[in-house]
């Protein structure tokens, strides 16, 4: 689903794109090729890559940037890397988990036991070409609520317009209002709601 000439949503279970286990996967097209943000769960990679080509053209995929190691965001990275030859970048805290396909540390074992993933769903080890640190690019430190609350304030005051989350709705304008609301809720000890959830509409 093309959002702008150089930006597309190519997977997302909430939008009916690619696989039912995928987070929202975005792709950006630049002058030298494309970059994907996250890789989805890996169950519908052929469809994800077909969406990529349809929306942004048949140009090389240069890199996949993983935001964190949860399976819906990172389990598809190995297959995308194998099929396209792209580089994979991941936060330093997640890189070893992705490379080892660590099902405990990634949260897969717990989620599979809870019925979120099928009993036969497994991770495939993926080589991370470049780990990055907070400040190098962006970082979802850890990928738990403590990390979320610790890092969310870093998005304050950036005057963000477009906001493209890994889950829920995206917005093209006024993204900072959503972020500021989330920061305020986190400071009060609450889990911020998603855009469009309940009455959270600006």
Residue frames as a rotation matrix with the C-alpha (Angstrom) as fourth column:
UNK 1
0.593 0.805 0.000 0.00
0.805 -0.593 0.000 0.00
0.000 0.000 -1.000 0.00
UNK 2
-0.392 -0.767 0.508 1.83
0.752 -0.585 -0.303 3.08
0.530 0.263 0.806 -1.22
UNK 3
0.275 0.404 -0.872 1.65
0.866 -0.499 0.042 5.93
-0.418 -0.767 -0.487 1.27
UNK 4
0.587 -0.195 -0.785 3.76
-0.362 -0.931 -0.039 8.43
-0.724 0.307 -0.618 -0.70
UNK 5
0.768 -0.255 -0.588 5.99
-0.570 0.148 -0.808 8.18
0.293 0.956 -0.032 -3.79
UNK 6
-0.146 -0.937 -0.317 8.88
-0.534 0.344 -0.772 6.79
0.833 0.057 -0.551 -1.73
UNK 7
-0.788 -0.065 0.612 7.10
-0.601 0.295 -0.743 5.10
-0.132 -0.953 -0.271 1.20
UNK 8
-0.063 0.782 -0.621 4.93
-0.570 0.482 0.665 2.00
0.819 0.396 0.415 1.33
UNK 9
-0.086 0.168 0.982 3.34
-0.858 0.488 -0.158 -0.29
-0.506 -0.856 0.102 3.90
UNK 10
-0.294 -0.141 -0.945 4.16
-0.820 0.545 0.173 -3.75
0.491 0.826 -0.276 2.52
UNK 11
-0.419 0.263 -0.869 2.96
0.392 0.916 0.088 -6.00
0.819 -0.303 -0.486 5.36
UNK 12
-0.854 0.177 0.488 0.71
-0.505 -0.507 -0.699 -5.67
0.124 -0.843 0.523 8.36
UNK 13
-0.828 0.540 -0.152 -1.82
0.551 0.833 -0.041 -8.07
0.104 -0.117 -0.988 9.82
UNK 14
-0.348 0.730 -0.588 -4.15
0.410 -0.445 -0.796 -5.21
-0.843 -0.518 -0.145 10.79
UNK 15
-0.186 0.234 -0.954 -4.29
-0.714 -0.700 -0.032 -4.08
-0.675 0.675 0.297 7.17
UNK 16
0.716 0.483 0.504 -4.65
-0.088 0.778 -0.622 -7.51
-0.692 0.401 0.600 5.58
UNK 17
0.628 -0.589 -0.509 -1.24
-0.726 -0.207 -0.656 -7.24
0.281 0.781 -0.557 3.90
UNK 18
-0.375 -0.814 -0.444 1.08
-0.618 0.576 -0.535 -10.28
0.692 0.074 -0.719 3.65
UNK 19
-0.481 0.097 -0.871 0.85
0.303 0.951 -0.062 -12.62
0.823 -0.294 -0.487 6.67
UNK 20
0.546 0.830 0.109 -1.44
0.120 -0.207 0.971 -12.70
0.829 -0.518 -0.213 9.72
UNK 21
0.623 -0.382 -0.683 1.54
0.778 0.212 0.591 -12.75
-0.081 -0.900 0.429 12.12
UNK 22
-0.232 -0.794 0.562 3.34
0.836 -0.459 -0.302 -9.73
0.498 0.399 0.770 10.64
UNK 23
-0.124 0.073 -0.990 3.86
0.560 -0.818 -0.131 -6.39
-0.819 -0.571 0.060 12.30
UNK 24
0.942 0.311 -0.128 3.51
0.097 -0.615 -0.782 -3.35
-0.322 0.724 -0.610 10.07
UNK 25
-0.035 -0.959 0.283 6.49
0.725 0.170 0.667 -3.46
-0.688 0.228 0.689 7.70
UNK 26
0.808 0.247 -0.535 7.40
-0.079 -0.854 -0.513 -0.27
-0.584 0.457 -0.671 5.87
UNK 27
0.109 -0.791 0.602 9.71
0.936 0.286 0.206 0.27
-0.335 0.540 0.772 2.90
UNK 28
0.550 -0.073 -0.832 11.48
-0.111 -0.994 0.013 3.44
-0.828 0.085 -0.554 1.82
UNK 29
0.564 -0.374 0.736 12.79
0.823 0.318 -0.470 4.03
-0.059 0.871 0.488 -1.68
UNK 30
0.424 -0.531 -0.734 15.89
-0.056 -0.824 0.564 6.17
-0.904 -0.198 -0.379 -2.13
UNK 31
0.529 -0.232 -0.816 18.10
-0.823 -0.375 -0.427 6.98
-0.207 0.897 -0.389 -5.11
UNK 32
-0.456 -0.828 -0.327 20.23
-0.867 0.496 -0.046 3.84
0.201 0.262 -0.944 -4.63
UNK 33
-0.635 0.271 -0.723 17.56
0.126 0.960 0.249 1.32
0.762 0.067 -0.644 -3.69
UNK 34
0.350 0.894 0.279 15.17
-0.326 -0.163 0.931 0.43
0.878 -0.417 0.235 -0.90
UNK 35
-0.878 -0.459 0.138 15.28
-0.270 0.236 -0.933 -0.05
0.396 -0.856 -0.331 2.85
UNK 36
0.125 0.907 -0.403 12.73
0.161 0.382 0.910 -2.07
0.979 -0.178 -0.098 4.82
UNK 37
-0.489 -0.137 0.862 11.83
-0.803 -0.316 -0.506 -1.33
0.341 -0.939 0.045 8.42
UNK 38
-0.163 0.278 0.946 11.37
-0.618 0.719 -0.318 -4.77
-0.769 -0.637 0.055 10.04
UNK 39
-0.816 -0.298 -0.495 10.82
-0.575 0.505 0.644 -8.01
0.057 0.810 -0.584 8.15
UNK 40
0.279 0.951 -0.136 7.58
-0.877 0.310 0.367 -9.52
0.391 0.017 0.920 9.41
UNK 41
0.413 0.019 0.910 7.26
-0.696 0.652 0.302 -13.04
-0.588 -0.758 0.283 10.79
UNK 42
-0.599 -0.768 -0.225 8.56
-0.713 0.384 0.587 -14.81
-0.365 0.512 -0.778 7.68
UNK 43
-0.345 0.536 0.770 5.45
0.221 0.844 -0.488 -16.85
-0.912 0.001 -0.410 6.94
UNK 44
0.656 0.619 0.432 4.48
0.611 -0.099 -0.785 -14.79
-0.443 0.779 -0.443 3.86
UNK 45
-0.109 -0.823 -0.557 7.80
0.155 -0.568 0.808 -13.40
-0.982 0.002 0.190 2.67
UNK 46
-0.670 -0.107 0.735 7.01
0.723 0.133 0.678 -13.98
-0.170 0.985 -0.012 -1.03
UNK 47
0.350 0.881 0.317 3.90
0.896 -0.414 0.162 -11.82
0.274 0.227 -0.934 -0.68
UNK 48
0.590 -0.223 -0.776 5.80
0.384 -0.768 0.513 -9.17
-0.710 -0.600 -0.368 1.29
UNK 49
-0.490 -0.866 -0.105 8.47
0.248 -0.254 0.935 -8.93
-0.836 0.432 0.339 -1.43
UNK 50
-0.422 0.438 0.794 5.81
0.894 0.055 0.445 -8.87
0.151 0.897 -0.415 -4.16
UNK 51
0.692 0.675 -0.256 4.13
0.717 -0.684 0.133 -5.96
-0.086 -0.276 -0.957 -2.37
UNK 52
0.151 -0.752 -0.642 7.51
0.275 -0.592 0.758 -4.22
-0.950 -0.291 0.117 -2.18
UNK 53
-0.774 -0.481 0.410 8.07
0.483 -0.032 0.875 -4.48
-0.408 0.876 0.257 -5.93
UNK 54
-0.083 0.840 0.536 4.49
0.958 -0.081 0.275 -3.54
0.275 0.536 -0.798 -6.81
UNK 55
0.751 0.471 -0.462 4.47
0.622 -0.739 0.259 -0.45
-0.219 -0.482 -0.848 -4.61
UNK 56
0.599 -0.591 -0.540 8.00
-0.214 -0.768 0.604 0.88
-0.772 -0.246 -0.586 -5.07
UNK 57
0.685 -0.283 -0.671 9.34
-0.714 -0.080 -0.696 -0.74
0.144 0.956 -0.257 -8.23
UNK 58
0.931 -0.361 -0.060 11.89
0.361 0.933 -0.013 -3.39
0.061 -0.010 0.998 -9.08
UNK 59
0.369 -0.850 0.376 14.99
-0.518 -0.524 -0.676 -1.80
0.772 0.054 -0.633 -7.55
UNK 60
-0.290 -0.560 -0.776 17.44
0.245 0.740 -0.626 -3.46
0.925 -0.372 -0.077 -5.16
UNK 61
0.913 0.404 0.060 16.58
-0.003 -0.140 0.990 -3.92
0.408 -0.904 -0.126 -1.51
UNK 62
0.078 -0.971 0.227 19.72
-0.313 -0.240 -0.919 -2.65
0.947 0.000 -0.323 0.18
UNK 63
-0.897 -0.439 0.049 18.91
-0.144 0.186 -0.972 -3.23
0.418 -0.879 -0.230 3.85
UNK 64
0.324 0.895 -0.307 16.44
0.341 0.193 0.920 -4.39
0.882 -0.403 -0.243 6.45
UNK 65
-0.668 -0.442 0.599 16.53
-0.366 -0.506 -0.781 -2.36
0.648 -0.741 0.176 9.66
UNK 66
-0.067 0.617 -0.784 15.11
0.622 0.641 0.451 -4.33
0.780 -0.457 -0.427 12.57
UNK 67
0.170 0.205 0.964 13.60
-0.489 -0.832 0.263 -2.30
0.856 -0.516 -0.041 15.39
UNK 68
-0.137 -0.232 0.963 13.80
-0.954 0.294 -0.064 -5.18
-0.268 -0.927 -0.261 17.88
UNK 69
-0.844 -0.481 -0.238 13.86
-0.528 0.822 0.212 -8.97
0.094 0.305 -0.948 18.08
UNK 70
-0.179 0.832 0.526 10.21
-0.443 0.409 -0.798 -9.94
-0.879 -0.375 0.295 18.57
UNK 71
-0.548 -0.142 0.825 9.25
0.447 0.784 0.431 -12.59
-0.707 0.605 -0.366 15.99
UNK 72
0.494 0.808 0.322 6.56
0.731 -0.185 -0.656 -10.52
-0.470 0.560 -0.682 14.27
UNK 73
0.823 -0.267 -0.502 9.24
-0.358 -0.929 -0.094 -7.90
-0.441 0.257 -0.860 13.55
UNK 74
0.077 -0.980 -0.181 12.37
-0.931 -0.136 0.339 -9.99
-0.357 0.143 -0.923 12.96
UNK 75
0.090 -0.075 0.993 11.64
-0.117 0.989 0.085 -13.65
-0.989 -0.124 0.080 12.19
UNK 76
0.871 0.310 0.380 11.44
0.320 0.229 -0.919 -12.99
-0.373 0.923 0.101 8.45
UNK 77
0.597 -0.659 -0.457 14.86
-0.643 -0.734 0.218 -11.34
-0.479 0.163 -0.862 8.23
UNK 78
-0.274 -0.771 0.575 16.81
-0.207 0.631 0.748 -14.50
-0.939 0.086 -0.332 7.40
UNK 79
0.064 0.373 0.926 14.63
0.789 0.550 -0.276 -15.34
-0.612 0.748 -0.259 4.40
UNK 80
0.958 0.243 -0.154 14.54
0.121 -0.825 -0.551 -11.76
-0.261 0.510 -0.820 3.13
UNK 81
0.293 -0.934 -0.204 18.33
-0.675 -0.353 0.647 -11.62
-0.677 -0.052 -0.734 3.41
UNK 82
-0.331 -0.413 0.848 18.71
0.178 0.856 0.486 -14.95
-0.927 0.312 -0.210 1.61
UNK 83
0.290 0.575 0.765 16.39
0.837 0.236 -0.494 -14.01
-0.464 0.784 -0.413 -1.25
UNK 84
0.967 0.174 0.186 17.61
0.244 -0.846 -0.474 -10.45
0.074 0.503 -0.861 -1.82
UNK 85
0.118 -0.993 -0.014 21.20
0.858 0.109 -0.503 -10.36
0.501 0.047 0.864 -0.56
UNK 86
0.508 0.143 0.850 20.39
-0.093 -0.971 0.218 -7.28
0.857 -0.190 -0.480 1.53
UNK 87
-0.717 -0.697 -0.008 22.20
0.034 -0.023 -0.999 -6.24
0.696 -0.717 0.041 4.69
UNK 88
0.441 0.807 -0.392 20.48
0.526 0.122 0.841 -6.62
0.727 -0.577 -0.371 8.06
UNK 89
-0.623 -0.526 0.578 20.89
-0.155 -0.642 -0.751 -4.01
0.766 -0.558 0.318 10.77
UNK 90
0.403 0.745 -0.532 19.65
0.462 0.336 0.821 -4.51
0.790 -0.576 -0.209 14.32
UNK 91
0.636 -0.164 0.754 19.98
-0.643 -0.653 0.400 -2.84
0.427 -0.740 -0.520 17.73
UNK 92
-0.407 -0.904 -0.131 22.99
-0.641 0.384 -0.665 -4.17
0.651 -0.187 -0.736 19.58
UNK 93
-0.495 0.270 0.826 20.72
-0.760 0.326 -0.562 -5.57
-0.421 -0.906 0.044 22.29
UNK 94
0.551 0.808 0.208 18.82
-0.545 0.538 -0.643 -7.62
-0.631 0.241 0.737 19.69
UNK 95
0.242 -0.477 -0.845 21.58
-0.943 0.089 -0.321 -8.58
0.228 0.875 -0.428 17.27
UNK 96
-0.788 -0.600 0.139 22.84
-0.615 0.753 -0.233 -11.62
0.036 -0.269 -0.962 19.21
UNK 97
-0.281 0.785 0.553 19.28
-0.276 0.485 -0.830 -12.85
-0.919 -0.386 0.081 19.74
UNK 98
0.645 0.507 -0.572 18.54
-0.650 -0.031 -0.760 -12.61
-0.403 0.861 0.310 16.00
UNK 99
-0.059 -0.765 -0.641 21.81
-0.930 0.276 -0.243 -14.30
0.363 0.582 -0.728 15.05
UNK 100
-0.909 -0.312 0.277 21.29
-0.407 0.807 -0.427 -17.17
-0.090 -0.501 -0.861 17.50
UNK 101
-0.288 0.907 -0.308 17.55
-0.301 0.220 0.928 -17.49
0.909 0.360 0.210 16.79
UNK 102
-0.976 -0.140 -0.165 17.12
0.122 0.276 -0.953 -17.46
0.179 -0.951 -0.252 20.58
UNK 103
-0.298 0.955 0.006 13.47
0.278 0.081 0.957 -18.34
0.913 0.287 -0.290 21.08
UNK 104
0.104 0.277 -0.955 13.53
0.994 0.007 0.110 -17.61
0.037 -0.961 -0.275 24.83
UNK 105
-0.561 -0.450 -0.694 15.15
0.556 -0.827 0.087 -14.18
-0.613 -0.337 0.714 24.62
UNK 106
-0.960 0.209 0.188 13.06
0.050 -0.533 0.844 -13.13
0.277 0.820 0.502 21.60
UNK 107
-0.549 0.801 0.239 9.83
-0.685 -0.267 -0.678 -13.90
-0.480 -0.536 0.695 23.45
UNK 108
-0.309 0.448 -0.839 8.81
-0.769 0.402 0.497 -16.60
0.560 0.799 0.220 20.96
UNK 109
-0.802 -0.022 -0.597 8.81
0.197 0.934 -0.299 -19.51
0.564 -0.357 -0.745 23.42
UNK 110
-0.819 0.517 -0.248 6.46
0.146 -0.230 -0.962 -17.68
-0.555 -0.824 0.113 25.79
UNK 111
-0.368 0.696 -0.616 4.21
-0.824 -0.551 -0.131 -16.40
-0.431 0.460 0.777 22.98
UNK 112
-0.514 0.149 -0.845 4.06
-0.537 0.712 0.453 -19.83
0.669 0.686 -0.286 21.33
UNK 113
-0.892 0.159 -0.423 3.08
0.405 0.699 -0.589 -21.45
0.202 -0.697 -0.688 24.65
UNK 114
-0.626 0.676 -0.390 0.35
-0.058 -0.539 -0.840 -18.83
-0.778 -0.503 0.377 25.00
UNK 115
0.026 0.661 0.750 -1.03
0.752 0.481 -0.450 -19.73
-0.658 0.576 -0.485 21.57
UNK 116
0.376 0.058 -0.925 0.05
-0.308 -0.933 -0.184 -16.51
-0.874 0.354 -0.333 19.81
UNK 117
-0.219 -0.521 -0.825 2.18
-0.974 0.073 0.213 -18.50
-0.050 0.851 -0.523 17.33
UNK 118
0.711 0.468 -0.524 1.53
-0.545 0.839 0.010 -21.99
0.445 0.278 0.851 15.91
UNK 119
0.826 -0.347 0.444 3.21
-0.197 0.560 0.805 -24.90
-0.527 -0.753 0.394 17.70
UNK 120
0.504 -0.647 0.572 5.55
0.806 0.590 -0.044 -25.51
-0.309 0.483 0.819 14.73
UNK 121
0.899 -0.183 0.397 6.66
0.037 -0.873 -0.486 -21.87
0.436 0.452 -0.778 14.33
UNK 122
0.488 -0.821 -0.297 10.45
0.777 0.254 0.575 -21.60
-0.397 -0.512 0.762 14.67
UNK 123
0.740 -0.360 -0.568 13.10
-0.391 -0.917 0.071 -18.92
-0.547 0.170 -0.820 14.25
UNK 124
0.729 -0.602 0.326 15.86
0.653 0.466 -0.597 -19.12
0.207 0.648 0.733 11.63
UNK 125
0.154 -0.742 -0.652 19.26
0.614 -0.445 0.652 -17.67
-0.774 -0.501 0.387 12.53
UNK 126
0.832 0.119 0.541 20.03
0.510 -0.546 -0.665 -14.49
0.217 0.830 -0.515 10.61
UNK 127
-0.232 -0.966 -0.116 23.42
0.972 -0.226 -0.066 -12.84
0.037 -0.128 0.991 10.18
UNK 128
0.839 0.400 -0.367 23.35
0.439 -0.898 0.024 -9.23
-0.320 -0.182 -0.930 11.38
UNK 129
0.320 -0.728 0.607 25.67
0.781 -0.161 -0.604 -7.16
0.537 0.667 0.517 9.22
UNK 130
-0.587 -0.508 0.631 25.62
0.124 -0.826 -0.550 -4.12
0.800 -0.245 0.547 11.45
UNK 131
0.085 0.551 -0.830 24.52
0.989 0.052 0.137 -3.82
0.119 -0.833 -0.541 15.07
UNK 132
-0.272 -0.175 0.946 23.75
0.203 -0.972 -0.121 -0.25
0.941 0.159 0.300 16.09
UNK 133
-0.653 -0.048 -0.756 23.55
0.757 -0.061 -0.650 1.65
-0.015 -0.997 0.076 19.34
UNK 134
0.515 0.805 -0.294 21.08
0.819 -0.564 -0.109 4.20
-0.253 -0.185 -0.950 20.59
UNK 135
0.401 -0.352 -0.846 22.02
-0.141 -0.936 0.323 7.42
-0.905 -0.010 -0.425 18.81
UNK 136
-0.728 -0.644 0.236 23.49
0.095 0.246 0.965 5.67
-0.679 0.725 -0.118 15.75
UNK 137
-0.825 0.560 0.075 20.08
0.139 0.071 0.988 5.30
0.548 0.825 -0.136 14.16
UNK 138
0.056 0.786 0.616 17.18
-0.863 -0.272 0.425 4.48
0.501 -0.556 0.663 16.45
UNK 139
-0.822 -0.421 -0.383 16.70
-0.163 0.819 -0.551 1.90
0.545 -0.390 -0.742 19.11
UNK 140
0.508 0.847 0.160 13.99
-0.545 0.172 0.820 -0.01
0.667 -0.504 0.549 20.86
UNK 141
-0.504 -0.818 0.278 16.21
-0.735 0.237 -0.635 -0.85
0.453 -0.524 -0.721 23.79
UNK 142
-0.768 0.223 0.600 15.32
-0.263 0.745 -0.613 -4.30
-0.584 -0.628 -0.514 24.95
UNK 143
-0.667 0.705 -0.240 11.76
-0.285 0.055 0.957 -4.43
0.688 0.707 0.165 23.63
UNK 144
-0.348 0.586 -0.732 10.02
0.884 0.465 -0.048 -4.66
0.312 -0.664 -0.680 26.95
UNK 145
0.639 0.725 0.259 7.91
0.594 -0.678 0.433 -2.10
0.489 -0.123 -0.864 28.77
UNK 146
0.541 -0.515 -0.665 10.81
0.521 -0.415 0.745 -0.94
-0.660 -0.750 0.044 30.94
UNK 147
-0.556 -0.777 0.295 12.82
0.690 -0.234 0.685 -0.10
-0.463 0.584 0.667 27.82
UNK 148
-0.094 0.645 0.758 9.78
0.829 -0.371 0.419 1.54
0.551 0.668 -0.500 26.23
UNK 149
0.844 0.472 -0.253 9.20
0.526 -0.640 0.561 3.78
0.103 -0.606 -0.788 29.24
UNK 150
0.245 -0.845 -0.476 12.91
0.547 -0.284 0.787 4.58
-0.800 -0.454 0.393 29.58
UNK 151
-0.676 -0.644 0.359 13.31
0.607 -0.211 0.766 5.63
-0.417 0.736 0.533 25.94
UNK 152
0.142 0.846 0.515 9.98
0.990 -0.129 -0.060 7.17
0.016 0.518 -0.855 24.99
UNK 153
0.625 0.118 -0.772 10.91
0.362 -0.919 0.152 10.66
-0.692 -0.375 -0.617 26.23
UNK 154
-0.465 -0.885 -0.020 13.64
0.338 -0.198 0.920 10.81
-0.818 0.421 0.391 23.56
UNK 155
-0.464 0.380 0.800 10.88
0.870 0.028 0.492 11.42
0.165 0.924 -0.344 21.00
UNK 156
0.432 0.641 -0.634 9.68
0.762 -0.636 -0.124 14.56
-0.483 -0.429 -0.763 22.77
UNK 157
0.390 -0.197 -0.899 10.03
-0.082 -0.980 0.179 17.92
-0.917 0.004 -0.399 21.02
UNK 158
-0.569 -0.682 0.460 10.95
0.363 0.294 0.884 16.52
-0.738 0.670 0.081 17.60
UNK 159
-0.173 0.617 -0.768 7.94
-0.644 -0.660 -0.385 18.06
-0.745 0.428 0.512 15.81
UNK 160
-0.896 -0.148 0.419 7.18
0.124 0.823 0.554 14.78
-0.427 0.548 -0.719 14.08
UNK 161
-0.337 0.800 -0.495 4.49
-0.931 -0.361 0.052 14.87
-0.137 0.479 0.867 11.41
UNK 162
0.312 0.434 -0.845 4.20
-0.611 0.773 0.171 11.33
0.727 0.463 0.506 10.03
UNK 163
-0.282 -0.325 0.903 4.13
-0.904 0.406 -0.136 8.57
-0.322 -0.855 -0.408 12.63
UNK 164
0.252 0.263 -0.931 4.42
-0.732 0.681 -0.005 4.97
0.633 0.683 0.364 11.42
UNK 165
0.009 -0.225 0.974 4.20
-0.931 0.354 0.091 2.46
-0.365 -0.908 -0.206 14.29
UNK 166
-0.875 -0.412 -0.253 4.85
-0.470 0.847 0.250 -1.27
0.112 0.338 -0.935 14.11
UNK 167
-0.640 0.757 -0.130 1.27
0.766 0.641 -0.044 -1.92
0.050 -0.128 -0.991 15.24
UNK 168
0.030 0.760 -0.649 -1.91
0.585 -0.540 -0.605 0.08
-0.811 -0.362 -0.461 14.90
UNK 169
0.775 0.413 0.479 -2.74
0.628 -0.421 -0.654 2.96
-0.069 0.808 -0.585 12.64
UNK 170
-0.478 -0.878 0.006 -0.26
0.865 -0.470 0.178 5.37
-0.153 0.090 0.984 11.12
UNK 171
0.649 0.636 -0.418 -0.83
0.522 -0.771 -0.363 9.09
-0.553 0.017 -0.833 10.75
UNK 172
0.192 -0.542 0.818 0.47
0.917 -0.197 -0.345 11.47
0.348 0.817 0.459 8.09
UNK 173
-0.181 -0.200 0.963 0.10
-0.014 -0.979 -0.206 14.69
0.983 -0.050 0.174 10.09
UNK 174
0.334 0.351 0.875 0.26
-0.758 -0.452 0.471 15.67
0.561 -0.820 0.115 13.73
UNK 175
0.339 -0.239 -0.910 2.31
0.238 0.957 -0.163 12.69
0.910 -0.162 0.381 14.86
UNK 176
-0.695 -0.695 0.182 3.93
0.030 -0.280 -0.959 14.66
0.718 -0.662 0.216 17.68
UNK 177
-0.147 0.725 0.673 0.56
-0.910 -0.366 0.195 15.07
0.388 -0.584 0.713 19.43
UNK 178
0.770 0.397 -0.499 0.27
-0.254 0.909 0.331 11.28
0.585 -0.128 0.801 19.68
UNK 179
-0.034 -0.884 -0.466 3.84
0.464 0.399 -0.791 10.98
0.885 -0.243 0.397 20.94
UNK 180
-0.665 -0.213 0.716 3.37
-0.402 -0.706 -0.583 13.70
0.630 -0.676 0.384 23.54
UNK 181
0.370 0.871 0.322 0.22
-0.846 0.173 0.504 11.97
0.384 -0.459 0.801 24.78
UNK 182
0.682 -0.174 -0.711 2.11
0.172 0.982 -0.076 8.66
0.711 -0.070 0.699 25.03
UNK 183
-0.447 -0.893 0.052 4.95
0.225 -0.168 -0.960 10.32
0.866 -0.417 0.276 26.96
UNK 184
-0.392 0.381 0.837 2.49
-0.799 -0.593 -0.104 11.85
0.456 -0.710 0.537 29.42
UNK 185
0.700 0.706 -0.110 0.70
-0.584 0.654 0.481 8.52
0.412 -0.273 0.870 29.92
UNK 186
0.344 -0.657 -0.670 4.00
0.380 0.750 -0.541 6.67
0.859 -0.069 0.508 30.43
UNK 187
-0.627 -0.594 0.505 5.07
-0.158 -0.538 -0.828 9.23
0.763 -0.599 0.243 33.06
UNK 188
-0.083 0.710 0.699 1.86
-0.978 -0.193 0.080 8.47
0.192 -0.677 0.711 34.91
UNK 189
-0.634 -0.300 0.713 2.59
-0.530 0.840 -0.118 4.73
-0.563 -0.453 -0.691 34.79
UNK 190
0.438 0.861 0.258 0.12
-0.283 0.404 -0.870 3.86
-0.853 0.308 0.421 32.05
UNK 191
-0.498 -0.461 0.735 0.65
0.554 0.483 0.678 1.98
-0.667 0.745 0.015 28.80
UNK 192
-0.563 0.252 -0.787 -0.01
-0.521 -0.847 0.102 4.41
-0.641 0.468 0.608 25.98
UNK 193
0.335 0.764 0.552 -2.90
0.184 0.521 -0.833 3.56
-0.924 0.380 0.034 23.67
UNK 194
-0.576 -0.504 0.644 -2.48
0.689 0.124 0.714 3.22
-0.439 0.855 0.276 19.93
UNK 195
-0.840 0.285 -0.462 -3.64
-0.453 -0.836 0.309 5.78
-0.298 0.469 0.831 17.39
UNK 196
-0.402 0.786 -0.470 -7.33
-0.635 0.131 0.761 5.21
0.660 0.605 0.446 16.75
UNK 197
-0.596 0.177 -0.783 -7.77
0.514 0.834 -0.203 3.01
0.617 -0.523 -0.588 19.82
UNK 198
-0.117 0.658 -0.744 -10.88
0.950 -0.145 -0.277 4.07
-0.291 -0.739 -0.608 21.70
UNK 199
0.845 0.529 -0.081 -11.10
0.501 -0.835 -0.229 7.85
-0.189 0.153 -0.970 21.87
UNK 200
0.078 -0.911 -0.405 -7.42
0.318 -0.362 0.876 8.56
-0.945 -0.197 0.261 21.14
UNK 201
0.131 0.035 0.991 -8.01
0.986 -0.112 -0.126 10.69
0.107 0.993 -0.049 18.08
UNK 202
-0.323 -0.313 -0.893 -6.60
0.470 -0.872 0.136 14.20
-0.822 -0.376 0.429 17.63
